[in-house]
Amino acid sequence: MGDTFSVADGYLFNMLTWTQYTGIDLAKWPSLQAFSARVQQRPSVQAALAAERP
């Protein structure tokens, strides 16, 4: 949201991942879709997502 990654960015990313379970198509909001893709590229996010998988 600003120059540095903040807890708000992390929470927004988390909320956006819920759209896959609710049927909300992020394609309607390209900036949110791009934000989610950028955050998902972060190594710390990839590690956290991998740790959640069984």
DSSP file (Angstrom, degrees, kcal/mol; ACC not computed):
  #  RESIDUE AA STRUCTURE BP1 BP2  ACC     N-H-->O    O-->H-N    N-H-->O    O-->H-N    TCO  KAPPA ALPHA  PHI   PSI    X-CA   Y-CA   Z-CA
    1    1 A M              0   0    0      0, 0.0     2,-0.2     0, 0.0     4,-0.1   0.000 360.0 360.0 360.0 -27.7    0.0    0.0    0.0
    2    2 A G        -     0   0    0      2,-0.6     4,-0.1     4,-0.0     0, 0.0  -0.390 360.0 -63.4-128.1-151.1    3.0    2.3    0.5
    3    3 A D  S    S+     0   0    0     -2,-0.2     2,-0.3     2,-0.1     0, 0.0   0.754 117.2  43.9 -75.4 -24.2    6.7    2.1    0.0
    4    4 A T  S    S-     0   0    0      0, 0.0    -2,-0.6     0, 0.0     2,-0.3  -0.890  93.2-101.0-123.3 153.4    7.2   -0.8    2.4
    5    5 A F        -     0   0    0     -2,-0.3     2,-0.2    -4,-0.1    -2,-0.1  -0.538  49.4-178.9 -70.5 131.1    5.3   -4.0    3.0
    6    6 A S     >  -     0   0    0     -2,-0.3     4,-2.0    -4,-0.1     3,-0.3  -0.732  45.8 -96.7-127.4 174.6    3.1   -3.6    6.0
    7    7 A V  H  > S+     0   0    0     -2,-0.2     4,-2.4     1,-0.2     5,-0.2   0.829 123.4  59.5 -61.3 -31.3    0.7   -5.7    8.0
    8    8 A A  H  > S+     0   0    0      2,-0.2     4,-2.5     1,-0.2    -1,-0.2   0.894 104.4  49.4 -64.0 -39.3   -2.1   -4.1    6.0
    9    9 A D  H  > S+     0   0    0     -3,-0.3     4,-2.5     2,-0.2    -2,-0.2   0.925 111.4  49.1 -64.3 -44.6   -0.6   -5.5    2.8
   10   10 A G  H  X S+     0   0    0     -4,-2.0     4,-2.2     1,-0.2    -2,-0.2   0.900 112.5  47.5 -62.1 -41.0   -0.3   -8.9    4.4
   11   11 A Y  H  X S+     0   0    0     -4,-2.4     4,-2.7     2,-0.2    -1,-0.2   0.909 110.4  51.4 -68.8 -41.1   -3.9   -8.8    5.5
   12   12 A L  H  X S+     0   0    0     -4,-2.5     4,-2.5     2,-0.2    -2,-0.2   0.926 109.8  50.6 -60.6 -43.2   -5.2   -7.6    2.2
   13   13 A F  H  X S+     0   0    0     -4,-2.5     4,-1.8     1,-0.2    -1,-0.2   0.933 110.1  50.2 -59.1 -45.4   -3.3  -10.5    0.5
   14   14 A N  H  X S+     0   0    0     -4,-2.2     4,-0.9     1,-0.2    -2,-0.2   0.924 111.1  48.3 -59.0 -45.6   -4.9  -12.9    2.9
   15   15 A M  H >< S+     0   0    0     -4,-2.7     3,-0.6     1,-0.2     4,-0.4   0.887 109.0  54.1 -62.7 -39.0   -8.4  -11.5    2.2
   16   16 A L  H >< S+     0   0    0     -4,-2.5     3,-1.1     1,-0.2     4,-0.3   0.820 100.5  59.8 -67.8 -29.8   -7.8  -11.7   -1.5
   17   17 A T  H >< S+     0   0    0     -4,-1.8     3,-1.1     1,-0.2     4,-0.3   0.794  95.2  64.9 -67.9 -24.5   -6.9  -15.4   -1.3
   18   18 A W  T XX S+     0   0    0     -4,-0.9     3,-1.5    -3,-0.6     4,-0.9   0.717  82.2  78.4 -68.7 -19.2  -10.3  -16.1    0.1
   19   19 A T  H <>>S+     0   0    0     -3,-1.1     5,-1.2    -4,-0.4     4,-1.2   0.810  83.3  63.4 -61.6 -27.8  -11.9  -15.0   -3.2
   20   20 A Q  H <45S+     0   0    0     -3,-1.1    -1,-0.3    -4,-0.3    -2,-0.2   0.770 107.1  43.5 -67.2 -23.0  -11.0  -18.4   -4.6
   21   21 A Y  H <45S+     0   0    0     -3,-1.5    -1,-0.2    -4,-0.3    -2,-0.2   0.604 115.2  47.9 -95.0 -14.2  -13.4  -20.0   -2.1
   22   22 A T  H  <5S-     0   0    0     -4,-0.9    -2,-0.2    -3,-0.4    -3,-0.1   0.486 108.2-115.6-105.2  -5.6  -16.2  -17.5   -2.5
   23   23 A G  T  <5 +     0   0    0     -4,-1.2     2,-0.5     1,-0.3    -3,-0.2   0.617  62.6 148.5  81.6  12.2  -16.4  -17.4   -6.2
   24   24 A I      < -     0   0    0     -5,-1.2     2,-0.7    -6,-0.2    -1,-0.3  -0.705  41.8-140.7 -82.3 127.1  -15.3  -13.7   -6.5
   25   25 A D    >   -     0   0    0     -2,-0.5     3,-1.5     1,-0.1     4,-0.2  -0.790   9.5-162.6 -93.2 111.9  -13.4  -13.1   -9.7
   26   26 A L  G >  S+     0   0    0     -2,-0.7     3,-2.1     1,-0.3     7,-0.4   0.614  78.3  86.3 -69.0 -11.0  -10.5  -10.8   -9.2
   27   27 A A  G 3  S+     0   0    0      1,-0.3    -1,-0.3     5,-0.1     4,-0.0   0.757  79.4  65.4 -61.1 -21.6  -10.3  -10.2  -12.9
   28   28 A K  G <  S+     0   0    0     -3,-1.5    -1,-0.3     1,-0.3    -2,-0.2   0.712 106.6  43.4 -70.3 -19.3  -12.9   -7.5  -12.4
   29   29 A W    X>  +     0   0    0     -3,-2.1     4,-2.2    -4,-0.2     3,-0.6  -0.744  69.2 178.9-128.4  81.5  -10.3   -5.6  -10.3
   30   30 A P  H 3> S+     0   0    0      0, 0.0     4,-2.5     0, 0.0     5,-0.2   0.815  80.3  55.8 -57.5 -34.5   -6.9   -5.8  -12.2
   31   31 A S  H 3> S+     0   0    0      2,-0.2     4,-2.2     1,-0.2     5,-0.1   0.896 110.2  45.2 -68.6 -37.1   -5.0   -3.7   -9.6
   32   32 A L  H <> S+     0   0    0     -3,-0.6     4,-2.5     2,-0.2    -1,-0.2   0.882 112.8  51.5 -69.9 -37.7   -6.0   -6.1   -6.8
   33   33 A Q  H  X S+     0   0    0     -4,-2.2     4,-2.0    -7,-0.4    -2,-0.2   0.910 111.9  46.5 -63.9 -42.0   -5.2   -9.1   -9.0
   34   34 A A  H  X S+     0   0    0     -4,-2.5     4,-2.4     2,-0.2    -2,-0.2   0.899 111.0  52.3 -67.4 -41.2   -1.8   -7.6   -9.8
   35   35 A F  H  X S+     0   0    0     -4,-2.2     4,-2.6     1,-0.2     5,-0.2   0.941 109.8  48.9 -58.6 -48.5   -1.2   -6.8   -6.1
   36   36 A S  H  X S+     0   0    0     -4,-2.5     4,-2.3     1,-0.2    -1,-0.2   0.898 111.0  50.1 -59.8 -42.4   -2.0  -10.4   -5.1
   37   37 A A  H  X S+     0   0    0     -4,-2.0     4,-0.9     2,-0.2    -1,-0.2   0.897 111.2  49.2 -64.1 -40.7    0.4  -11.7   -7.8
   38   38 A R  H >< S+     0   0    0     -4,-2.4     3,-0.6     1,-0.2     4,-0.5   0.924 112.7  46.4 -65.2 -44.1    3.2   -9.5   -6.6
   39   39 A V  H >< S+     0   0    0     -4,-2.6     3,-1.6     1,-0.2     6,-0.3   0.895 106.7  58.3 -66.4 -38.5    2.8  -10.4   -3.0
   40   40 A Q  H 3< S+     0   0    0     -4,-2.3    -1,-0.2     1,-0.3    -2,-0.2   0.748  99.1  61.1 -63.4 -22.3    2.6  -14.1   -3.9
   41   41 A Q  T << S+     0   0    0     -4,-0.9    -1,-0.3    -3,-0.6    -2,-0.2   0.656  78.4 108.9 -76.7 -16.7    6.1  -13.8   -5.5
   42   42 A R  S <> S-     0   0    0     -3,-1.6     4,-2.5    -4,-0.5     3,-0.4  -0.407  72.6-134.4 -65.5 132.4    7.6  -12.7   -2.2
   43   43 A P  H  > S+     0   0    0      0, 0.0     4,-2.3     0, 0.0     5,-0.2   0.860 105.0  52.9 -56.4 -37.9    9.9  -15.5   -0.8
   44   44 A S  H  > S+     0   0    0      2,-0.2     4,-2.0     1,-0.2     5,-0.1   0.866 110.1  48.0 -67.8 -34.2    8.4  -15.2    2.7
   45   45 A V  H  > S+     0   0    0     -3,-0.4     4,-2.7    -6,-0.3     5,-0.2   0.913 110.6  51.1 -71.3 -42.5    4.9  -15.5    1.4
   46   46 A Q  H  X S+     0   0    0     -4,-2.5     4,-2.2     1,-0.2    -2,-0.2   0.898 111.0  49.3 -60.2 -40.0    5.9  -18.6   -0.7
   47   47 A A  H  X S+     0   0    0     -4,-2.3     4,-2.0    -5,-0.2    -1,-0.2   0.909 111.6  48.3 -66.7 -41.5    7.4  -20.1    2.4
   48   48 A A  H  X S+     0   0    0     -4,-2.0     4,-1.1     2,-0.2    -2,-0.2   0.909 112.4  48.2 -65.7 -41.6    4.3  -19.5    4.5
   49   49 A L  H  X S+     0   0    0     -4,-2.7     4,-0.9     1,-0.2     3,-0.3   0.894 111.3  50.7 -65.0 -39.1    2.0  -20.9    1.9
   50   50 A A  H >< S+     0   0    0     -4,-2.2     3,-0.5     1,-0.2    -1,-0.2   0.873 106.7  54.8 -65.6 -36.6    4.3  -24.0    1.6
   51   51 A A  H 3< S+     0   0    0     -4,-2.0    -1,-0.2     1,-0.2    -2,-0.2   0.769 104.3  55.4 -68.4 -25.1    4.2  -24.5    5.3
   52   52 A E  H 3< S+     0   0    0     -4,-1.1    -1,-0.2    -3,-0.3    -2,-0.2   0.727  88.8  93.3 -78.7 -22.7    0.4  -24.5    5.3
   53   53 A R    <<        0   0    0     -4,-0.9    -3,-0.0    -3,-0.5     0, 0.0  -0.459 360.0 360.0 -75.1 142.3    0.2  -27.3    2.7
   54   54 A P              0   0    0      0, 0.0    -1,-0.1     0, 0.0    -3,-0.1   0.511 360.0 360.0 -68.9 360.0   -0.1  -30.8    4.1
